[in-house]
Amino acid sequence: MIELKNVTKKYGDFYALRNISFTIEDEGIIGFLGRNGAGKTTTMNIITGFIEPNSGDILVEGEDICMHPKKAKKYIGYMPEGTPLYSDMTVREFISYMADLKLVSKKDKKRLVDEAIEKTGLTNVQNNLTRNLSRGYKQRTSFAGAIVSNPKILILDEPTVGLDPKQVVEIRELIKDYGKDHTVFISSHILFEISQICSKVIIIDKGEIVRIDTPENLEKETTTVSKVHVTIEKTEKDFEKLVKNIKGVNEISKVSETDKEALFDISYDSKVDLRKDLFELCSKENIVVLEMKKEEGSLEDAFIKLIEGRKEYSQTEIRKMEYDKEIEELREENRIKKEEKAKRKEAKREEKLRKKAQKEGGDK
């Protein structure tokens, strides 16, 4: 499990992350979405202990990554963006080196390296220098290095950038397979990819967490207008006028027409089940429906709707938020101190009463 509590990272006056909090439970694939510069890589570098936050706590399997980095890092496998490999090493040498960095025991090392090579389909190129590999095999080698110690948590930063469609599918299958019994935290700006493999997504924008939910819920909740494509047998009746009378219909337009059929696009309120009313209308008017296809909402649509037009805070507003946060923390600290003081006072009073009772009992 990964838990971030009120994490902030600043570079001068610029906030890369501002007071973010989220929890990643055990097992499954969680997507981390954001446009370029949103704070994705900074967050991953903080989780892996590569950089430290200005404030906040990062717990990995209950261990603080800043206070106990060795204990926390043993649970993590990390594949950074850009597949940084040592070009003078062979594939096997690189994966073995990663096993050494992860303090894999000598008795388990060969077995785990062999398993990583086999799982990632690198058997045929394991003795090749990494500099001679294709982009797809370089990604596989980096992936193998990340999983060689069989970490409970695998963190992937843009794992499919620059790959061709076939390579993307292959890497995606590796991720899905590993996510069956491990936790995978994957950063990407390719939203279709995330929607295909992730059970939950975390959206970050301008250094702040915007939303945490399933792809399905995001698609449903952020879609207010749906669309359906309807192909009907050509008719003399005014189909557009008839459809406009259906409750919830916003707009209808003719897309194409032939001698035998016509295709229409109908947009409507997503809360309405248009297809049922449309079928009833066509049955009543003897209009033959040849095809009806609903256009589903996409994660891309949900993402754009959540981040577009988000407020950009001025430095004055940011400083005020910092001040308010500090005041709130001081108040909470004073409240805790008062409670502890009251508890100590009560404990002393009870101790006096106990001693008095013992003394009175002894005098008798």
C-alpha positions, -999 to +999 in steps of 0.1 A: +000+000+000+011+035-008-002+065+012+006+102+006-005+127+033-004+164+025+026+163+003+040+195-010+070+201-033+083+236-042+110+248-065+115+284-055+080+300-057+068+273-081+046+245-066+052+212-084+029+196-059+005+214-035-007+195-004-017+163-022-031+132-005-042+098-018-040+061-009-033+031-032-045-001-019-029-035-024-031-052-058-046-039-090-035-013-116-040+023-108-036+050-134-020+084-127-033+109-152-023+145-160-011+167-188+026+174-193+039+194-163+009+184-140+032+168-114+031+131-123+069+125-125+075+146-094+050+125-074+066+093-086+101+105-078+089+114-043+072+080-038+104+062-049+126+083-026+145+099-055+136+134-042+122+146-009+091+167-004+091+201+014+064+187+037+041+158+041+044+120+046+049+092+022+043+057+035+051+025+015+037-006+032+036+014+064+073+026+062+081+062+058+102+066+026+121+096+040+127+082+075+133+046+065+143+046+028+159+011+027+129-006+044+104+012+021+123+008-012+125-029-009+088-031-017+091-009-049+101-017-085+105+014-106+106+019-144+114+055-151+105+074-183+129+072-211+143+036-204+177+046-189+199+016-196+237+010-195+246+007-231+278-013-225+259-040-207+241-070-221+204-075-213+212-102-188+240-081-172+217-051-168+190-072-151+215-089-129+229-055-119+194-044-110+190-075-089+222-065-070+209-030-064+178-046-050+199-067-026+186-100-041+203-129-023+230-148-042+210-181-039+179-165-055+196-142-080+199-165-110+164-179-106+148-144-104+169-130-133+158-160-154+122-155-145+123-118-153+139-125-187+113-152-195+083-131-183+093-102-205+102-123-236+139-114-236+153-149-239+164-145-275+182-112-269+195-117-233+232-117-245+228-086-268+241-052-257+213-029-247+225-002-271+217-025-300+181-032-290+150-019-306+129+006-286+104-022-277+131-045-264+147-016-244+113-011-227+111-048-219+146-047-205+138-018-183+106-035-172+125-067-164+149-047-143+120-032-123+104-066-115+135-087-110+132-086-072+095-094-075+084-062-057+049-058-042+046-024-059+056-016-094+058+021-105+058+028-142+064+063-156+051+066-192+060+030-201+047+030-237+060+064-249+076+061-284+065+025-290+047+014-322+011-001-318+024-037-316+049-029-289+023-009-270+000-040-269+029-062-258+040-039-229+003-035-219+000-073-216+031-074-194+015-047-171-018-065-169-002-098-161+019-083-133-011-064-119-030-097-113-012-102-079+008-070-074+001-033-072+009-013-103+010+025-103+012+037-139+017+073-150+006+082-185-010+110-206-023+084-231-058+082-217-071+053-239-043+032-225-053+039-189-089+032-196-080-002-210-060-016-181-068+004-149-094-003-122-089+032-107-075+065-119-060+095-100-061+128-119-036+155-111-035+190-125-013+220-116+001+201-087-033+192-071-053+161-071-085+167-091-103+134-088-099+098-078-124+073-092-129+044-116-128+051-154-164+040-157-177+064-131-157+093-145-171+087-180-206+085-167-206+114-142-189+139-165-210+132-195-242+153-196-250+149-233-250+116-250-252+108-287-267+080-308-262+072-345-294+060-362-297+046-397-333+043-410-349+031-442-356+062-463-391+075-457-413+104-468-420+113-432-401+142-415-379+121-392-361+150-378-392+168-367-407+137-351-375+130-331-373+166-319-406+161-301-390+133-279-383+146-244-346+150-237-335+154-273-312+184-278-303+182-315-307+160-345-287+163-378-286+143-410-251+129-416-257+112-450-284+099-473-287+074-502-316+062-523-324+036-497-313+049-462-304+079-441-280+083-412-288+107-384-268+118-353-290+126-322-276+143-291-297+140-259-296+144-222-276+115-208-302+110-180-328+100-206-330+065-222-336+077-257-333+044-274-366+031-259-386+062-268-370+062-303-380+026-310-415+033-298-417+063-321-404+044-352-428+016-345-458+039-343-448+058-375-438+026-394-402+038-398-377+010-403-346+013-381-317-004-398-291+003-372-288+022-339-255+027-321-248+047-290-216+068-288-201+060-255-184+087-233-147+084-231-121+089-204-106+116-226-139+135-225-140+132-187-104+142-183-108+174-204-140+184-186-123+180-152-092+200-159-103+226-184-106+261-170-091+252-136-080+282-117-044+293-117-035+306-083-015+338-079+015+339-056-005+361-032-032+334-030-007+307-026+010+325+003-024+330+019-032+293+016+002+285+032-005+309+060-040+295+066-026+260+066+001+269+091-024+286+114-047+256+112-017+233+121-008+255+150-044+254+163-044+217+160-011+215+178-023+237+206-055+217+209-035+185+213-012+201+239-043+213+259-058+178+258-025+162+269-022+188+297-057+181+309-050+143+308-019+148+329-037+170+354-065+144+356-040+116+361-023+136+389-056+142+406-065+105+404-031+096+418-036+119+448-070+104+454-056+069+452-028+077+476-052+094+500-075+064+499-046+041+506-034+063+535-069+064+550-072+027+547-039+022+564-048+045+593-079+024+600 
